[in-house]
Amino acid sequence: MENALRIGLSRQIALQTQMNVIANNLANVNTAGFKRDNVHLEEFRMKVAEMTEMDGRGKQLSYVHDRAVLKNMSPGPIRHSGNELDVAISGEGWFVIGGPDGERYSRNGEFKINNNGALVDNQGLPVLGEAGEIVFDSRETKITIARDGTISTNEGIKGKLRVITFDNEQQLKKEGFNLFSTEQPSRPVEAPNLMQHMVEQSNVKPVLELTRMIETVRAYTNQASMMKRTEELKSDAINKLAQMPG
């Protein structure tokens, strides 16, 4: 019975992790460029089961192990925002964001201009072009962002957005504020397809996530009931043994 409780506890821990991931996905359903997560569960077999005298395969216990949290890098739907500084990437690519800890990467193209005239993301971090930060002066108007990332104003070309990609996007690590980091080398996208006045939305599907949440809650509740019943059987067995004459 101790083994049954341990197996049940491993499943509850995995379900709790899954619930936390689902809740985070739902919390970011309106976050531009957000990529949903999914828990990868797998079976873990313990070589020797304690407190048993069974031989052979009976000694292997099967636990549930939340091995990893995988990122779904599929693109989200693109909507028209009407903001001249908003830009979405259609297809592969990531924007490059500067910061105190080095370059970070994002699919969120909700940009703005700060008090110093620099193009920044919605956290105030500089959006990097091929020549570094992109800075406008107060006289410049009619900002245009071409499909290849070239930025122009009424006074001419200001720069070109860096759009890069990676060989393995699963190695990207979430840093918070919808930013990613990685130690792997990047490479430029040869023919980026940028869309001005557009924003890539989150790839979270609310109905799907709510369905998963309901299934997870039910599984957790059923597991708790089974563990309670197992504990009751254990207590009953101990009480009956205690009542047996010596």
Number of C-alpha atoms within 10 A of each C-alpha: 12 12 15 16 17 14 16 19 17 18 21 20 15 19 23 16 15 23 20 12 19 23 14 13 24 20 12 19 19 13 18 22 28 25 22 23 17 14 19 13 16 14 12 15 14 12 12 15 17 13 10 10 9 12 10 8 10 12 17 16 18 17 18 19 17 19 13 11 15 13 17 15 15 13 19 20 15 19 12 14 15 11 14 16 20 21 26 27 25 18 11 17 23 24 23 24 22 20 12 7 7 8 16 24 24 22 27 25 27 22 21 19 18 16 6 10 13 19 22 23 21 15 11 16 17 24 28 23 22 15 11 15 17 20 16 16 9 7 8 13 12 10 18 19 23 17 17 17 23 17 18 18 15 12 11 11 13 19 19 20 24 22 28 18 18 18 10 11 14 13 15 17 15 16 12 7 12 18 20 20 16 18 8 12 10 14 12 14 16 11 12 21 17 22 21 22 19 22 28 26 23 24 23 26 13 15 10 11 18 15 10 15 20 12 13 18 15 12 15 20 13 13 18 17 12 15 19 13 12 17 16 12 13 13 12 12 11 11 11 9 11 10 8 7 5 5
